[in-house]
Amino acid sequence: MPTAAKLVAAIFLAISGVIVVTVVVNVYPDAARRSVGMTSAAVLMGIIIGWRGLGRQIADDEGSGVVSGLRSGIAMFVWVVFLFGLGDMIIGIMDNAYYQPMTALLVIPAGMIKYGQMALNVPILGTMLVLAAVAGKMTKAANERWS
């Protein structure tokens, strides 16, 4: 059932994904060549996690919504990093870089670690956490107002 909290959560997490990708491109200029794919992945995961995750669980949150927003932001980060690792595996498969299927599958966690280490940067991490907290707070306010 569509609710205002689900809609607000999806919109805010999608917007926060776009903002975080902009910060990543500013911190790592060589990532600009992948910015379209990064933006698409961040918006897609923001919409999905906002609608299915944060929008549903905000009604059960006793607090101000910040913790739920942070939890959803972390989940969004993990899924986006997984998609980047999966993209690296697919690129390697197209280049015939792997001789065994297990070698190709092990590229995903290695890519997740690589992109996760890149994100452990103060501007990127700070932006992610602040925007996720704001998304949680706004979702809680929407849930209280229109539910």
Number of C-alpha atoms within 10 A of each C-alpha: 4 9 14 19 28 26 16 24 34 27 19 23 32 26 19 24 30 20 18 23 26 17 17 23 18 14 16 11 11 11 14 16 10 12 17 12 15 24 20 16 22 27 24 18 23 31 24 19 23 30 23 14 21 30 28 19 18 27 15 9 14 9 11 16 25 22 16 26 31 22 18 25 27 15 16 28 19 15 18 25 24 20 20 21 23 19 16 18 23 16 12 14 14 10 9 9 12 15 9 8 9 9 12 17 15 12 19 21 15 15 20 21 15 14 16 16 10 14 17 11 13 9 14 20 15 13 18 24 19 16 21 28 22 18 30 31 22 20 31 28 18 20 20 13 10 9 10
